[in-house]
Amino acid sequence: SPVFYGKVTAFMGIDPNPMKASNKAEYLGGWEVGIYNEIPTDMTPLLNAAVLGNGGAAANTKCIYDKQVTFDFQSDGTVIRTVVGDPPDTVKVTDIAPTGVIYSTADVRVKGTFNGQATIYSNNQIWIDDDLVYADNPLTNPNSNDVLGLVARDNIYLTDNAANNSDVHIQAALMSIERSFTAENYNSRPISGVIYLTGSVCQFHRGPVGTFAGAGVIHSGFLKRYYFDPRFSFMSPPQFPYIKS
């Protein structure tokens, strides 16, 4: 029985049809079918912002990465950064993303408590290794200005690890340009609780996060509790791609 506060649109249709009694959803903003939404593929604005912010710095030191990097965000606006092959260091988010954009040709791993405004774009995959939330929670403070975008050309994965096997809390705008937002080993990982997502999800294919039998009987992976961040009606992470409709 989902409740949609904004207008719901679909291209192929809605099943069950909202006119049927078997559809228990509430469409408070109305609904419409036959609407085609196109995922943007031109990431030039993101790339340009990363290059500008990098300012000629060596790869893997500021905005641009060609090795796998892990960002463990801290509530004070810093991040513990670990580039494969190098020891971790602690830097300010504003120092490594002065234009608000970080770009990588390799995998990016993220977790922690994010304070600031940034978009991370990976031309490969992004892995969410643990809870990823804002320092200033928009669910309790609608005036929070913390915003994070995760854009991957490939999958955005919920890592199959101990930290993610007992609920996951995510606050971000997620976009998978050519693949999905999905859970690693969704059909073989243990029952892992609930994905509590506040933000938005855009994906080329709807990615599985668990397996089920019958009405809500979970066999593996996650249940979903997704909540649209209402701030995204009037603001977005830096240079975050817009959906064309």
C-alpha positions in Angstrom: 0.0 0.0 0.0 2.5 2.7 -1.1 1.7 6.3 -0.8 2.9 8.7 -3.6 2.8 12.3 -2.6 3.8 13.6 -6.0 2.5 12.7 -9.5 3.3 9.1 -10.7 4.1 8.6 -14.3 4.9 5.5 -16.3 5.5 4.6 -19.9 4.2 1.1 -20.3 1.5 1.3 -17.6 0.9 0.7 -13.9 0.1 -2.8 -12.7 -2.5 -3.2 -11.2 -4.2 -0.4 -13.0 -4.9 2.5 -10.6 -8.6 2.3 -11.6 -8.9 -1.2 -10.2 -9.8 -2.0 -6.6 -6.9 -4.4 -6.4 -4.5 -1.4 -6.6 -4.2 -0.3 -3.0 -1.7 2.6 -3.6 -2.6 6.2 -2.9 -1.7 8.6 -5.7 -2.0 12.0 -3.9 -0.5 13.9 -6.9 -2.3 11.9 -9.6 -1.0 9.5 -12.1 -0.4 9.3 -15.9 0.8 6.6 -18.3 2.5 6.9 -21.7 5.2 9.2 -20.3 8.8 8.4 -21.4 11.7 9.4 -19.2 15.1 9.3 -20.7 18.2 8.7 -18.5 20.9 11.2 -19.5 24.1 9.8 -20.9 26.1 13.0 -21.4 28.2 13.4 -18.2 30.2 16.3 -19.7 29.1 18.8 -17.0 30.3 16.4 -14.2 33.6 15.8 -16.0 34.2 19.5 -16.6 33.5 20.4 -13.0 35.9 17.7 -11.8 38.7 18.8 -14.1 38.2 22.4 -13.1 38.3 21.5 -9.4 41.3 19.3 -9.8 43.3 22.2 -11.1 46.1 20.1 -12.6 46.7 18.0 -9.4 48.0 14.5 -9.8 45.5 11.7 -10.1 44.2 10.2 -6.9 45.1 13.3 -4.8 42.1 15.6 -5.4 39.0 15.4 -7.6 40.1 12.8 -10.2 40.9 9.1 -9.5 42.0 6.2 -11.6 42.5 3.8 -8.8 39.8 2.3 -6.5 39.2 4.7 -3.6 37.2 4.4 -0.4 35.5 7.4 1.1 34.6 7.1 4.8 32.7 10.3 5.5 32.9 12.0 8.9 30.2 14.3 10.4 32.6 17.2 10.7 33.0 17.6 7.0 36.1 15.5 6.6 36.6 12.2 4.9 39.0 9.3 5.6 40.2 8.5 2.1 41.9 5.3 1.2 43.3 4.9 -2.3 44.4 1.3 -3.2 48.1 1.0 -2.6 48.3 4.1 -0.4 47.8 4.6 3.4 44.6 6.3 4.4 44.5 10.1 4.9 41.9 12.5 6.3 41.0 15.5 4.2 38.2 18.0 4.0 35.4 17.3 1.5 35.6 20.9 0.3 39.4 20.5 -0.4 39.0 17.4 -2.7 35.7 18.6 -4.3 36.0 22.4 -4.5 33.5 22.4 -7.4 31.4 19.8 -5.8 32.3 16.9 -8.1 34.6 13.9 -7.7 35.2 11.7 -10.8 36.8 8.3 -11.0 37.5 5.8 -13.9 37.7 3.0 -11.2 35.4 1.7 -8.5 34.4 4.0 -5.7 33.4 2.7 -2.2 31.5 4.9 0.2 30.1 4.9 3.8 29.8 7.2 6.8 28.1 10.5 7.8 28.3 13.1 5.0 28.5 16.8 5.8 28.5 19.1 2.7 27.4 19.1 -0.9 29.0 16.8 -3.5 28.4 14.4 -6.4 30.6 11.4 -7.0 30.7 10.0 -10.5 32.3 6.7 -11.3 32.7 5.5 -14.9 32.7 2.0 -13.3 30.9 0.9 -10.1 30.0 2.4 -6.8 29.8 0.3 -3.6 28.0 1.3 -0.5 29.9 -0.5 2.3 27.8 0.6 5.3 25.3 3.2 6.3 25.6 6.5 4.3 23.7 9.3 5.9 23.7 13.1 6.3 25.2 14.9 9.3 22.0 17.0 9.3 19.1 14.7 8.8 16.5 16.1 6.4 13.8 13.9 8.0 14.2 15.9 11.2 15.4 19.2 9.7 13.8 20.0 6.4 16.3 22.9 6.1 19.3 20.7 6.0 21.7 21.6 3.2 23.6 18.3 3.2 23.2 16.7 -0.3 25.1 13.8 -1.9 24.8 12.4 -5.4 26.2 9.0 -6.5 26.3 8.5 -10.2 27.7 5.3 -11.7 27.9 4.2 -15.3 27.7 0.6 -14.1 26.0 -0.8 -11.0 25.6 0.9 -7.6 26.0 -2.1 -5.2 25.0 -2.7 -1.6 28.1 -4.6 -0.5 27.6 -8.1 0.9 29.4 -7.7 4.2 28.7 -7.9 7.9 27.9 -4.1 8.2 25.1 -4.4 5.6 23.5 -7.6 6.9 21.4 -5.8 9.5 19.5 -2.9 7.8 21.1 -0.2 5.7 20.4 3.5 5.9 21.1 5.6 2.8 20.6 9.3 2.3 21.6 10.3 -1.3 20.4 10.7 -4.9 21.4 7.5 -6.8 21.8 7.1 -10.5 23.0 4.1 -12.5 23.3 5.1 -16.1 23.5 1.7 -17.8 22.8 -0.8 -15.1 21.1 -0.9 -11.7 21.0 -0.1 -8.0 21.2 -3.6 -6.6 22.4 -5.7 -3.7 25.5 -7.8 -4.2 24.6 -11.5 -4.0 21.0 -10.6 -3.5 19.9 -14.2 -4.1 22.4 -15.9 -1.8 23.2 -13.3 1.0 21.5 -13.8 4.3 18.2 -12.0 5.2 19.7 -8.6 5.7 16.8 -6.4 7.0 15.6 -3.3 5.4 17.0 -0.6 3.0 15.9 2.7 4.5 16.5 5.1 1.6 15.9 8.8 1.8 16.6 10.5 -1.6 16.0 9.3 -5.1 16.8 6.3 -7.3 17.3 6.4 -11.1 18.4 3.2 -12.9 18.4 1.8 -16.4 17.1 -1.5 -15.1 15.3 -2.1 -11.8 17.9 -4.0 -9.8 17.0 -6.8 -7.4 17.8 -6.4 -3.7 16.4 -9.7 -2.4 14.3 -12.8 -3.2 10.8 -13.5 -1.9 8.1 -16.2 -1.9 4.5 -15.2 -1.8 3.3 -12.0 -0.2 6.3 -10.4 1.6 8.0 -13.7 2.7 11.7 -12.8 2.3 14.3 -15.5 1.5 17.4 -13.4 1.1 18.5 -9.8 0.9 16.5 -6.8 1.8 13.0 -5.3 2.2 12.6 -1.8 0.9 11.5 1.4 2.6 12.2 4.2 0.1 11.3 7.8 0.8 11.7 10.7 -1.7 13.7 13.6 -0.3 11.3 16.5 -0.8 14.2 18.9 -1.0 15.0 17.4 -4.4 12.0 19.2 -5.8 13.9 22.4 -5.6 17.6 21.5 -5.2 20.0 18.8 -6.2 23.6 17.7 -5.6 26.2 19.6 -7.6 25.9 19.0 -11.4 23.6 16.1 -10.8 22.1 15.0 -14.2 18.4 15.8 -14.7 16.0 13.2 -16.2 14.5 14.3 -19.5 10.8 13.8 -19.9 
